[in-house]
Amino acid sequence: MKTRDKPGMSDAPPSFRLMRRSLPIALLRARETVMGPLRDMLSTSGVNEQKWRVLRVLQERGPLELSQVAAEACLLLSSLTRMVGPMVDEGLISRTTPPEDRRKAIVAITPVGLQLVQAHAGQSAAILGQIEAEFGHERLEQLLDLLEDLQKLDLRNGSADTGTKTKR
């Protein structure tokens, strides 16, 4: 039996890359490589990676509107909205409503949330240090630059932010 005669082994259109060289799959695999140790670190505190991202954004940026937190933490606003109540109940963040605009919600990290971030700071730095040692500082910086460039593409509308796009 020829390979292409097997079920699921049909000839793919020539525009398809092999799965091992597929950009979406490569990004997912790389994400799992990086997130695995971070998930292990967070499992000791019972905070998932989404809550961790929210805490890190608030720790770094200070109090923000929910839409700003969602954008910075790479979360859908609806997902963040569902997370806020439990995070407030856990004492990790506080939520206030500005009197001038009752439609807005401002969230801020609490001392408990800040303590949790600080408790993981050393281990988080060690994980990044291991990545940097094994991958190389220059290559890591180049990867981060390339990923920033990739994020600037507007693939849904077929255009890119060419003002800051660089060719490498």
trRosetta pair geometry for C-beta under 8 A, 3 or more apart (Angstrom, degrees):
i j d omega theta_ij theta_ji phi_ij phi_ji
1 5 5.2 -128 -174 79 88 124
1 6 6.4 95 138 -65 125 82
2 5 4.5 92 61 -3 84 108
2 6 7.9 -137 95 -18 51 78
3 6 6.1 -45 -167 8 40 113
3 9 5.5 -118 160 159 71 143
4 9 5.6 -143 -122 123 33 96
4 10 6.3 64 -166 -133 84 30
4 11 5.6 14 -140 -52 132 79
5 9 7.4 -3 52 76 27 115
6 9 4.1 43 69 20 95 133
12 16 4.3 -71 154 50 128 142
13 16 5.5 106 65 -12 76 98
17 21 4.6 -107 165 93 121 98
17 22 5.3 164 82 -82 111 62
17 23 7.8 83 44 -13 150 73
18 21 5.0 63 63 24 85 100
18 22 7.2 -124 99 -36 39 82
19 22 5.1 -29 -145 -6 40 123
19 25 5.6 56 -177 -7 76 172
20 25 7.5 -91 -109 103 18 137
21 26 7.2 6 -154 -51 27 124
22 25 4.0 63 77 18 109 111
22 26 6.4 179 84 -14 52 86
23 26 5.6 -56 -139 38 29 112
23 27 6.2 29 161 -19 65 106
24 27 5.8 -56 -148 36 29 110
24 28 6.4 29 155 -18 64 106
25 28 5.7 -54 -148 37 33 111
25 29 6.3 32 154 -18 67 106
26 29 5.8 -54 -145 37 30 110
26 30 6.2 30 156 -17 64 108
27 30 5.8 -55 -145 39 30 110
27 31 6.2 36 153 -24 63 106
28 31 5.5 -52 -148 33 30 115
28 32 6.5 29 155 -17 64 104
29 32 5.8 -55 -151 36 32 109
29 33 6.5 37 150 -24 64 103
30 33 5.5 -50 -151 30 35 116
30 34 6.5 24 155 -10 66 106
31 34 6.0 -64 -152 42 30 103
31 35 5.6 13 160 -9 70 119
32 35 5.9 -59 -125 47 29 102
32 36 5.9 48 168 -43 64 99
33 36 6.5 -42 -151 9 18 114
34 37 7.5 -73 -179 36 33 95
34 38 6.9 15 144 -6 68 119
34 131 6.8 30 -114 -98 88 143
35 38 5.2 -67 -149 48 46 112
35 39 5.7 50 154 -27 80 102
35 49 6.4 -2 -152 -103 114 154
36 39 5.9 -55 -148 32 25 109
36 40 6.6 26 153 -17 61 105
37 40 5.4 -50 -149 35 36 116
37 41 6.4 41 151 -22 66 103
37 127 4.8 166 117 -128 133 123
37 130 7.8 -169 -124 61 179 141
38 41 5.5 -50 -150 34 35 115
38 42 6.3 28 154 -15 66 107
38 49 6.6 74 119 -107 116 106
38 52 7.4 169 166 115 112 167
38 124 7.1 47 -118 -117 90 83
38 127 6.3 136 -70 147 74 171
39 42 5.8 -59 -144 42 32 107
39 43 6.3 47 153 -39 65 99
39 49 6.2 -47 -88 -54 81 111
40 43 5.7 -43 -151 14 30 118
41 44 6.8 -57 179 17 36 107
41 120 5.8 101 157 -148 117 113
41 123 4.9 162 -132 127 124 132
41 124 6.6 137 152 -71 166 69
41 127 6.9 -86 -39 -41 143 140
42 45 6.0 -70 -163 45 53 98
42 46 8.0 -107 158 48 75 13
42 47 5.1 -97 -166 77 104 80
42 48 6.7 102 138 -127 140 17
42 49 6.4 -176 20 -72 167 60
42 52 5.6 -80 -104 -60 138 137
42 120 7.2 18 -87 -116 63 153
43 46 7.5 43 -166 -71 35 35
45 116 5.8 115 -169 -151 150 106
45 119 7.1 128 -84 91 135 132
45 120 7.0 -78 -17 -56 144 120
47 51 4.6 -120 -167 89 91 126
47 52 5.5 116 131 -62 116 82
47 55 7.3 -9 -173 -7 149 143
47 92 7.7 123 -108 -105 123 151
47 116 6.5 98 -30 171 150 141
48 51 5.3 94 55 13 70 100
48 52 7.0 -125 105 -8 36 94
49 52 5.2 -52 -145 36 36 119
49 53 6.4 40 155 -23 67 100
50 53 5.8 -50 -152 31 31 111
50 54 6.7 32 149 -17 63 103
50 73 7.3 81 -162 157 64 122
50 75 6.1 90 -152 -96 103 125
50 79 7.1 -96 -159 149 146 122
50 83 6.5 -132 127 -97 120 153
51 54 5.5 -53 -152 36 37 113
51 55 6.3 36 152 -18 68 105
51 83 6.5 -166 -86 -169 80 128
51 87 6.2 173 -133 -95 106 115
51 92 7.0 14 -175 129 115 169
52 55 5.7 -56 -148 38 31 111
52 56 6.2 30 154 -19 66 107
52 120 8.0 -57 -134 78 115 163
53 56 5.7 -54 -144 38 31 111
53 57 6.3 33 156 -21 65 104
53 73 4.0 120 134 -154 110 96
53 74 6.8 -77 -179 43 156 86
53 75 7.0 155 93 -38 134 111
54 57 5.9 -54 -149 34 29 111
54 58 6.4 19 157 -10 64 110
54 69 6.1 39 -136 178 83 119
54 73 5.1 10 -78 -105 56 161
54 75 7.4 -5 -68 -9 95 150
54 80 7.0 144 -96 -131 123 99
54 83 6.7 -171 -40 121 159 142
54 87 6.9 -69 103 -107 149 164
54 93 7.1 -60 140 -52 119 144
54 107 7.8 -30 -178 119 112 145
55 58 6.0 -62 -146 43 29 105
55 59 5.9 31 155 -23 67 110
55 92 6.3 -72 -89 175 112 116
55 93 7.5 -135 -93 -61 72 102
55 109 6.0 89 -147 -111 67 118
55 113 5.2 -154 -129 -176 107 106
55 116 6.6 -64 -158 86 159 116
55 117 5.3 -167 146 -68 118 110
56 59 5.6 -53 -139 37 29 113
56 60 6.1 20 161 -12 64 111
56 73 7.7 133 61 -107 91 94
56 117 6.6 150 -86 -126 60 123
57 60 6.1 -67 -149 43 24 104
57 61 5.7 -18 171 16 66 119
57 64 7.2 -62 140 23 108 147
57 69 5.6 133 107 -141 145 73
57 72 4.4 121 -134 112 130 125
57 73 4.9 -87 -27 -62 143 94
58 61 6.5 -66 -117 55 23 85
58 62 7.0 -24 -167 156 57 4
58 63 7.2 29 -147 -91 94 34
58 64 6.8 -132 -102 16 74 103
58 69 6.9 5 -62 -116 90 115
58 93 6.5 163 -31 -113 176 111
58 107 6.5 -78 -98 118 133 94
58 108 6.1 147 -165 -154 121 34
58 109 3.9 146 119 -39 120 98
58 113 7.1 1 86 131 132 145
59 109 5.3 34 -69 -21 65 168
59 113 7.5 -146 -66 131 98 101
59 114 6.1 139 -111 -112 101 74
59 117 4.9 174 -77 -177 158 178
61 64 5.8 20 112 -49 125 127
61 68 7.8 -148 134 142 154 119
61 72 6.6 -63 -17 -143 154 172
62 108 7.0 -19 176 -127 55 95
63 96 7.9 -9 -154 35 137 114
63 106 5.2 36 171 170 112 109
63 107 6.7 -177 -146 90 72 32
63 108 3.8 -33 -91 -82 92 102
64 68 4.1 -116 176 86 119 125
64 69 5.0 147 90 -54 123 84
64 72 7.4 6 130 12 174 139
64 106 6.8 177 93 -148 18 74
64 107 6.6 -22 63 57 67 76
64 108 7.9 136 13 -82 55 60
65 68 4.8 92 60 6 79 105
65 69 7.2 -149 94 -5 40 87
65 104 5.6 -64 -124 -161 110 108
65 105 6.9 108 -150 72 64 51
65 106 5.9 -49 -87 -96 51 66
66 69 5.6 -56 -148 37 35 111
66 70 6.2 38 155 -23 69 105
66 77 6.4 88 135 -148 105 92
66 80 5.9 157 -170 117 96 128
66 81 6.6 54 -175 -80 147 76
66 84 7.1 -47 -112 -68 119 141
66 104 7.9 -177 12 -165 92 65
66 105 5.1 34 -29 73 116 102
66 106 8.0 -125 -32 -94 69 23
66 107 6.4 77 -82 -6 71 114
67 70 5.6 -50 -146 34 32 114
67 71 6.5 32 155 -18 63 105
67 77 5.9 -10 -106 -105 67 124
68 71 5.9 -55 -150 36 31 110
68 72 6.2 22 157 -12 66 111
69 72 5.9 -62 -144 44 29 106
69 73 5.7 6 165 -1 68 118
69 75 7.6 -16 126 47 79 120
69 80 6.1 146 101 -157 108 150
69 107 6.1 -7 -43 54 156 122
70 73 6.3 -67 -134 50 21 96
70 75 4.8 -102 -143 77 69 86
70 76 6.6 -31 -163 139 121 14
70 77 4.4 -32 -94 -86 173 62
70 79 7.7 128 -130 60 105 86
70 80 4.5 -120 -87 -6 94 149
71 74 7.8 19 178 -72 27 37
73 80 7.1 117 67 -92 132 122
75 79 5.0 -124 -180 81 100 118
75 80 4.7 111 112 -55 133 98
75 83 7.7 -49 -176 9 157 143
76 79 4.3 90 61 3 89 104
76 80 7.0 -162 89 -5 46 83
77 80 5.7 -55 -147 39 34 111
77 81 6.2 41 153 -26 67 104
78 81 5.6 -48 -146 31 31 117
78 82 6.8 31 154 -16 61 102
79 82 5.9 -57 -156 36 33 109
79 83 6.5 29 149 -19 65 110
80 83 5.4 -60 -149 37 36 113
80 84 6.5 51 154 -43 68 94
81 84 6.0 -37 -151 5 31 116
82 85 7.4 -55 -174 24 35 103
83 86 6.2 -71 -162 49 45 104
83 87 5.7 37 151 -20 81 116
84 87 5.8 -67 -146 42 28 109
84 88 6.1 29 158 -21 68 106
84 93 7.1 -82 -146 83 70 134
84 95 6.0 70 175 -75 119 138
84 105 7.3 31 -158 139 165 147
84 107 6.3 -121 -130 -88 110 139
85 88 5.8 -56 -148 34 28 110
85 89 6.3 27 154 -17 64 108
86 89 5.4 -54 -144 39 34 114
86 90 6.2 31 156 -17 67 107
87 90 5.6 -53 -143 40 32 110
87 92 4.6 -75 -170 62 84 116
87 93 4.7 24 134 25 115 109
87 113 7.8 43 -179 -91 102 126
88 91 7.7 42 175 -72 32 24
88 92 7.6 -90 -73 50 21 72
88 93 5.9 -63 -79 79 61 79
88 94 6.6 84 -125 -120 91 32
88 95 5.5 -50 -87 -2 134 109
90 112 7.8 -159 133 120 73 138
91 110 5.8 -104 168 80 66 155
91 112 4.3 32 128 47 107 160
91 113 7.4 -161 124 -39 62 80
92 109 7.2 -49 161 -142 67 70
92 110 6.2 167 162 33 16 106
92 112 6.0 -98 -93 100 42 102
92 113 3.9 91 -168 -85 64 102
92 116 6.7 -28 -122 18 99 146
93 107 5.0 13 169 -176 131 107
93 108 6.4 153 -160 76 80 35
93 109 5.8 -54 -105 -105 75 39
93 110 6.0 -168 -108 -13 16 92
93 113 5.7 53 -62 -54 59 156
94 107 6.9 162 80 -152 44 58
94 108 5.2 -14 55 59 93 90
94 110 5.4 106 -30 -71 92 100
95 105 5.6 -13 -165 -173 106 108
95 106 7.1 147 -156 77 53 47
95 107 5.2 -23 -97 -97 72 78
96 105 7.5 147 75 -159 34 59
96 106 5.0 -23 65 63 86 100
96 107 8.0 165 20 -85 66 33
96 108 7.6 10 6 3 106 109
97 102 5.6 37 164 -141 126 57
97 104 6.6 141 -147 82 67 64
97 105 5.9 -38 -91 -103 75 61
97 106 7.3 165 -92 16 23 83
98 101 5.3 26 80 47 110 77
98 102 7.7 -130 76 -75 58 35
98 104 5.5 4 27 73 105 121
98 106 6.3 74 -39 -16 92 123
99 102 7.4 5 -147 -70 30 80
101 104 4.7 49 106 3 110 112
109 113 4.2 -132 -162 95 86 131
109 114 5.3 108 138 -57 121 82
109 117 7.4 -11 -160 -11 148 137
110 113 4.8 100 48 8 70 101
110 114 6.9 -132 97 -3 37 89
111 114 5.5 -54 -142 40 32 113
111 115 6.2 39 155 -25 65 104
112 115 5.7 -51 -148 33 29 114
112 116 6.7 32 151 -21 62 102
113 116 5.6 -52 -152 32 34 113
113 117 6.6 33 151 -16 65 103
114 117 5.7 -51 -149 36 35 111
114 118 6.2 31 153 -15 66 108
115 118 5.7 -57 -145 42 30 110
115 119 6.2 38 153 -28 64 105
116 119 5.6 -51 -147 30 29 115
116 120 6.8 11 158 -3 61 107
117 120 6.3 -72 -156 45 29 98
117 121 6.6 54 146 -58 65 91
118 121 5.2 -22 -148 -14 39 122
120 123 5.4 -66 -161 51 63 107
120 124 5.2 67 141 -29 88 108
121 124 5.8 -59 -143 39 25 112
121 125 6.2 26 159 -18 64 109
122 125 5.8 -57 -148 37 27 110
122 126 6.4 29 152 -21 63 106
123 126 5.4 -51 -147 34 34 115
123 127 6.6 38 152 -21 65 100
124 127 5.8 -50 -152 31 32 112
124 128 6.6 28 151 -12 64 105
125 128 5.7 -55 -148 42 34 110
125 129 6.0 41 150 -25 66 107
126 129 5.3 -51 -145 36 31 117
126 130 6.5 35 154 -22 63 100
127 130 5.8 -51 -152 31 31 111
127 131 6.7 31 150 -17 63 103
128 131 5.6 -52 -150 36 35 112
128 132 6.1 33 153 -17 67 108
129 132 5.7 -56 -144 40 30 111
129 133 6.1 30 156 -20 66 107
130 133 5.7 -53 -142 37 30 110
130 134 6.1 14 163 -6 65 111
131 134 6.3 -67 -144 46 24 99
131 135 5.5 -5 170 6 66 123
131 140 6.7 104 130 -105 98 132
132 135 6.4 -62 -119 52 20 94
132 136 7.3 -69 -175 105 52 8
132 137 5.4 35 -169 -86 102 66
132 140 5.4 -55 -111 -15 72 160
135 139 5.4 -131 153 87 85 120
135 140 5.3 97 101 -64 123 94
135 143 7.7 -38 162 -4 137 145
136 139 4.0 68 75 17 110 110
136 140 6.4 -176 87 -14 54 85
137 140 5.8 -59 -149 35 27 111
137 141 6.4 23 156 -15 64 107
138 141 5.8 -56 -148 38 30 109
138 142 6.2 30 153 -18 65 108
139 142 5.5 -53 -145 39 32 113
139 143 6.2 38 153 -23 66 104
140 143 5.6 -51 -146 34 30 113
140 144 6.4 30 154 -17 63 104
141 144 5.8 -53 -148 36 31 111
141 145 6.4 33 152 -19 64 105
142 145 5.6 -54 -149 37 32 113
142 146 6.2 31 153 -18 66 106
142 168 7.7 131 -163 -157 103 157
143 146 5.7 -55 -146 38 30 110
143 147 6.2 29 156 -18 65 107
144 147 5.8 -53 -144 38 30 110
144 148 6.5 35 153 -21 63 103
145 148 5.7 -54 -153 33 31 112
145 149 6.6 32 150 -18 64 104
145 166 7.8 -29 163 54 112 132
145 168 8.0 112 111 -62 118 146
146 149 5.5 -52 -151 35 35 113
146 150 6.3 38 150 -22 66 104
146 168 6.7 -76 -93 24 100 153
147 150 5.4 -48 -145 34 36 115
147 151 6.5 42 153 -24 64 101
148 151 5.7 -51 -151 31 32 114
148 152 7.0 36 150 -25 61 102
149 152 5.8 -55 -161 25 36 114
149 153 7.9 48 146 -33 61 90
149 164 7.9 -147 -110 119 73 85
149 165 5.9 96 -151 -136 97 67
149 166 6.1 -96 -100 42 135 78
149 168 8.0 -173 10 -9 168 116
150 153 6.1 -37 -170 4 44 114
152 160 6.1 67 121 -169 89 88
152 161 4.2 -94 -179 44 107 113
152 164 6.4 -145 -117 75 162 103
152 165 6.1 -157 96 -80 140 88
153 160 4.8 -37 -118 -108 61 100
153 161 7.8 -119 -76 16 24 77
154 157 4.7 -19 141 48 116 101
154 158 7.2 -27 103 43 88 22
154 159 5.0 0 64 72 118 68
154 160 6.0 -175 19 -92 78 37
154 161 7.1 99 -23 -31 102 75
155 158 7.3 40 -159 -77 33 36
160 165 5.7 49 138 -66 126 149
161 164 6.0 -1 125 37 108 91
161 165 6.4 150 90 -41 63 98
162 165 5.1 -56 -132 23 43 122
